[in-house]
């Protein structure tokens, strides 16, 4: 289990808002690593839009991270209990 967590720590997934104005990166352990905001959003000055785009990008990154974690766990389960899962 720790081996899987260690591996997921090094895998980076991304989530983007529309047109890539905000990009969030997360690792496979559901930790946000970075958020990049396109400079054009600072010129708009619409706080609500920026907040919505950040939320969208972060949620997409976390969804991708969760899917990755589920795939890794399913693969590990098959290795641990191969006969049990095939029944």
Backbone as a chain_set.jsonl record, in Angstrom:
{"seq": "XXXXXXXXXXXXXXXXXXXXXXXXXXXXXXXXXXXXXXXXXXXXXXXXXXXXXXXXXXXXXXXXXXXXXXXXXXXXXXXXXXXXXXX", "coords": {"N": [[0.824, -1.198, 0.0], [1.913, 1.267, 0.815], [3.821, 1.532, -1.136], [2.266, 2.049, -3.396], [1.151, 4.537, -2.687], [3.495, 6.048, -2.581], [4.278, 5.95, -5.267], [2.09, 7.221, -6.482], [2.45, 9.751, -5.49], [4.323, 10.861, -7.138], [3.156, 11.075, -9.607], [1.66, 13.288, -11.832], [-1.342, 14.957, -12.499], [-3.59, 16.965, -14.468], [-5.989, 19.63, -14.382], [-8.16, 21.691, -16.178], [-9.674, 24.896, -16.69], [-12.206, 26.298, -18.86], [-10.816, 27.015, -22.013], [-8.287, 26.909, -20.975], [-7.628, 28.879, -19.13], [-7.188, 28.728, -16.422], [-5.094, 26.469, -14.822], [-4.782, 23.603, -12.947], [-2.633, 21.538, -11.093], [-2.345, 18.318, -9.776], [-1.2, 15.707, -7.583], [-1.178, 12.081, -7.622], [-2.182, 11.473, -5.155], [-4.237, 13.13, -4.478], [-3.423, 15.776, -3.897], [-3.07, 19.176, -4.371], [-0.693, 20.542, -6.442], [0.087, 22.767, -7.895], [-1.204, 25.898, -9.142], [-1.97, 27.591, -12.026], [-2.579, 30.704, -13.38], [-3.828, 32.386, -16.108], [-2.59, 35.444, -17.304], [-4.415, 37.155, -18.495], [-6.76, 37.013, -17.079], [-6.353, 38.59, -14.856], [-6.5, 41.098, -15.861], [-9.14, 41.384, -16.52], [-10.51, 41.618, -14.112], [-12.726, 40.519, -12.856], [-13.704, 39.178, -10.136], [-15.446, 37.087, -9.33], [-15.589, 35.475, -11.649], [-12.933, 34.611, -11.861], [-12.683, 33.15, -9.472], [-14.562, 31.115, -9.961], [-13.408, 29.833, -12.183], [-11.0, 28.914, -11.092], [-11.984, 27.136, -9.16], [-13.258, 25.271, -10.842], [-11.05, 24.25, -12.349], [-9.474, 23.125, -10.29], [-11.24, 21.195, -9.238], [-11.48, 19.508, -11.474], [-8.837, 18.59, -11.694], [-8.611, 17.18, -9.278], [-10.574, 15.227, -9.703], [-9.392, 13.799, -11.802], [-7.162, 12.862, -10.455], [-8.366, 11.219, -8.54], [-9.491, 9.232, -10.185], [-7.151, 8.109, -11.201], [-6.053, 7.093, -8.828], [-7.987, 5.149, -8.192], [-7.642, 3.368, -10.321], [-5.026, 2.492, -9.846], [-5.371, 1.26, -7.325], [-7.177, -0.76, -7.985], [-5.597, -2.288, -9.69], [-3.63, -3.101, -7.881], [-5.18, -4.607, -6.138], [-5.876, -6.761, -7.732], [-3.422, -8.007, -7.945], [-2.987, -8.77, -5.313], [-5.187, -10.354, -4.56], [-5.717, -12.398, -6.659], [-7.234, -14.781, -7.403], [-9.617, -14.482, -6.009], [-10.864, -12.186, -7.07], [-11.547, -12.969, -9.604], [-13.729, -14.579, -9.508]], "CA": [[0.0, 0.0, 0.0], [2.802, 2.44, 0.864], [4.462, 1.616, -2.451], [1.308, 2.71, -4.288], [1.091, 5.946, -2.291], [4.738, 6.687, -3.002], [4.238, 6.094, -6.719], [1.087, 8.236, -6.799], [2.997, 11.048, -5.101], [5.154, 11.368, -8.232], [2.364, 11.2, -10.836], [0.968, 14.577, -11.873], [-2.488, 15.086, -13.401], [-3.987, 18.365, -14.565], [-7.372, 20.01, -14.636], [-8.183, 23.025, -16.788], [-10.947, 25.563, -16.931], [-12.406, 26.534, -20.279], [-9.764, 27.714, -22.743], [-7.033, 26.816, -20.243], [-7.312, 30.11, -18.407], [-6.65, 28.29, -15.132], [-4.644, 25.078, -14.848], [-4.408, 23.092, -11.634], [-1.927, 20.268, -11.115], [-2.454, 17.544, -8.548], [-0.545, 14.41, -7.686], [-2.109, 10.966, -7.526], [-2.695, 11.383, -3.789], [-5.218, 14.208, -4.305], [-2.818, 16.997, -3.352], [-2.833, 20.191, -5.385], [0.73, 20.886, -6.494], [0.229, 24.143, -8.382], [-2.3, 26.521, -9.885], [-1.46, 28.607, -12.945], [-3.664, 31.567, -13.837], [-3.464, 33.192, -17.259], [-2.562, 36.863, -16.955], [-5.582, 37.871, -19.032], [-7.801, 37.051, -16.045], [-6.089, 39.697, -13.939], [-6.901, 42.33, -16.542], [-10.597, 41.431, -16.517], [-10.901, 42.148, -12.816], [-13.97, 39.915, -12.397], [-13.345, 38.27, -9.049], [-16.309, 35.899, -9.36], [-15.178, 34.611, -12.759], [-11.644, 34.001, -11.496], [-12.96, 32.136, -8.451], [-15.243, 29.985, -10.61], [-12.451, 29.124, -13.031], [-10.083, 28.202, -10.201], [-12.732, 26.007, -8.598], [-13.444, 24.297, -11.913], [-9.767, 23.609, -12.656], [-9.079, 22.298, -9.142], [-12.125, 20.025, -9.191], [-11.104, 18.612, -12.571], [-7.571, 17.948, -11.335], [-8.886, 16.205, -8.215], [-11.299, 14.112, -10.32], [-8.395, 13.005, -12.532], [-6.351, 12.207, -9.432], [-9.185, 10.158, -7.951], [-9.568, 8.155, -11.173], [-5.839, 7.471, -11.217], [-5.933, 6.325, -7.596], [-8.852, 3.978, -8.312], [-6.994, 2.439, -11.248], [-3.882, 1.909, -9.134], [-5.873, 0.374, -6.279], [-7.751, -1.938, -8.634], [-4.473, -3.101, -10.158], [-3.0, -3.694, -6.704], [-6.097, -5.623, -5.611], [-5.767, -7.938, -8.584], [-2.167, -8.676, -7.604], [-3.081, -9.316, -3.957], [-6.239, -11.369, -4.496], [-6.064, -12.734, -8.046], [-8.282, -15.785, -7.518], [-10.847, -13.976, -5.408], [-11.506, -11.202, -7.947], [-11.978, -13.574, -10.859], [-14.929, -15.394, -9.291]], "C": [[0.872, 1.267, 0.0], [3.51, 2.636, -0.473], [3.556, 2.343, -3.451], [1.237, 4.196, -3.97], [2.339, 6.7, -2.733], [4.757, 6.924, -4.501], [3.251, 7.199, -7.117], [1.563, 9.644, -6.453], [3.764, 11.684, -6.262], [4.385, 11.568, -9.538], [1.556, 12.495, -10.771], [-0.159, 14.519, -12.906], [-2.897, 16.558, -13.413], [-5.49, 18.492, -14.764], [-7.356, 21.432, -15.163], [-9.597, 23.58, -16.821], [-11.079, 25.754, -18.436], [-11.272, 27.386, -20.834], [-8.445, 27.754, -21.984], [-6.639, 28.067, -19.482], [-6.756, 29.83, -17.015], [-6.306, 26.815, -15.266], [-4.215, 24.695, -13.437], [-3.715, 21.751, -11.832], [-2.066, 19.614, -9.747], [-1.62, 16.281, -8.71], [-1.6, 13.33, -7.505], [-2.68, 10.746, -6.14], [-3.644, 12.526, -3.448], [-4.666, 15.449, -3.615], [-2.558, 17.964, -4.491], [-1.371, 20.608, -5.302], [0.927, 22.322, -6.963], [-1.058, 24.589, -9.07], [-1.679, 27.63, -10.733], [-2.648, 29.382, -13.497], [-3.142, 32.427, -14.985], [-3.579, 34.667, -16.899], [-3.773, 37.644, -17.454], [-6.694, 37.969, -17.994], [-7.581, 38.194, -15.06], [-6.524, 41.031, -14.543], [-8.419, 42.496, -16.535], [-11.108, 42.028, -15.211], [-12.206, 41.601, -12.278], [-13.651, 38.824, -11.377], [-14.156, 36.984, -9.094], [-15.906, 34.934, -10.476], [-13.874, 33.888, -12.425], [-11.865, 32.891, -10.476], [-13.618, 30.898, -9.062], [-14.277, 29.157, -11.455], [-11.435, 28.344, -12.193], [-10.765, 26.972, -9.624], [-12.903, 24.907, -9.631], [-12.15, 23.532, -12.199], [-9.323, 22.679, -11.523], [-9.949, 21.047, -9.065], [-11.789, 19.028, -10.292], [-9.798, 17.889, -12.272], [-7.796, 16.881, -10.269], [-9.662, 15.007, -8.744], [-10.329, 13.199, -11.074], [-7.511, 12.235, -11.553], [-7.097, 11.033, -8.811], [-9.3, 8.969, -8.901], [-8.26, 7.382, -11.227], [-5.658, 6.583, -9.986], [-6.779, 5.052, -7.663], [-8.249, 2.928, -9.23], [-5.829, 1.732, -10.56], [-4.335, 0.917, -8.071], [-6.47, -0.896, -6.874], [-6.645, -2.864, -9.124], [-3.792, -3.797, -8.988], [-3.871, -4.801, -6.118], [-6.021, -6.899, -6.43], [-4.503, -8.722, -8.266], [-2.254, -9.365, -6.247], [-4.046, -10.478, -3.897], [-6.639, -11.848, -5.893], [-7.186, -13.734, -8.192], [-9.628, -15.289, -7.03], [-11.593, -13.049, -6.363], [-12.006, -11.793, -9.241], [-13.254, -14.392, -10.706], [-16.163, -14.599, -9.584]], "O": [[0.594, 2.218, -0.73], [3.766, 3.765, -0.891], [4.026, 3.152, -4.251], [1.261, 5.027, -4.878], [2.261, 7.836, -3.199], [5.201, 7.976, -4.961], [3.549, 8.014, -7.989], [1.12, 10.618, -7.062], [3.843, 12.909, -6.356], [4.909, 12.168, -10.476], [0.861, 12.763, -9.791], [0.045, 14.087, -14.041], [-2.589, 17.304, -12.483], [-6.157, 17.578, -15.249], [-6.624, 22.281, -14.654], [-10.575, 22.846, -16.959], [-10.172, 25.412, -19.195], [-10.83, 28.348, -20.206], [-7.57, 28.555, -22.315], [-5.459, 28.295, -19.216], [-5.952, 30.602, -16.492], [-7.106, 26.015, -15.753], [-3.395, 25.37, -12.816], [-4.152, 20.929, -12.637], [-1.926, 20.26, -8.709], [-1.363, 15.834, -9.828], [-2.771, 13.625, -7.265], [-3.573, 9.917, -5.963], [-3.835, 12.856, -2.277], [-5.367, 16.096, -2.837], [-1.898, 17.613, -5.469], [-0.874, 20.977, -4.238], [1.826, 23.016, -6.487], [-1.872, 23.778, -9.512], [-0.96, 28.491, -10.225], [-3.6, 28.798, -14.014], [-2.131, 33.115, -14.842], [-4.548, 35.088, -16.267], [-4.116, 38.684, -16.891], [-7.488, 38.909, -18.026], [-8.543, 38.709, -14.49], [-6.87, 41.968, -13.824], [-8.924, 43.619, -16.542], [-12.028, 42.846, -15.21], [-12.754, 42.161, -11.329], [-13.364, 37.683, -11.741], [-13.603, 35.9, -8.912], [-15.885, 33.72, -10.273], [-13.738, 32.692, -12.681], [-11.294, 31.808, -10.605], [-13.27, 29.769, -8.717], [-14.327, 27.927, -11.442], [-11.058, 27.23, -12.556], [-10.184, 25.887, -9.602], [-12.711, 23.731, -9.322], [-12.159, 22.303, -12.28], [-8.851, 21.57, -11.777], [-9.433, 19.951, -8.846], [-11.813, 17.82, -10.057], [-9.667, 16.701, -12.565], [-7.228, 15.792, -10.353], [-9.441, 13.884, -8.291], [-10.432, 11.975, -10.993], [-7.156, 11.084, -11.805], [-6.515, 9.972, -8.585], [-9.216, 7.821, -8.466], [-8.256, 6.153, -11.291], [-5.17, 5.458, -10.091], [-6.33, 3.99, -7.233], [-8.335, 1.732, -8.951], [-5.67, 0.517, -10.681], [-3.743, -0.153, -7.931], [-6.289, -1.985, -6.329], [-6.746, -4.083, -8.989], [-3.418, -4.965, -9.096], [-3.356, -5.819, -5.655], [-6.093, -7.999, -5.881], [-4.502, -9.953, -8.31], [-1.662, -10.427, -6.05], [-3.76, -11.488, -3.253], [-7.803, -11.712, -6.27], [-8.041, -13.545, -9.057], [-10.666, -15.645, -7.589], [-12.818, -13.116, -6.459], [-12.822, -11.17, -9.921], [-13.803, -14.854, -11.706], [-17.274, -15.113, -9.459]]}, "num_chains": 1, "name": "protein.A"}
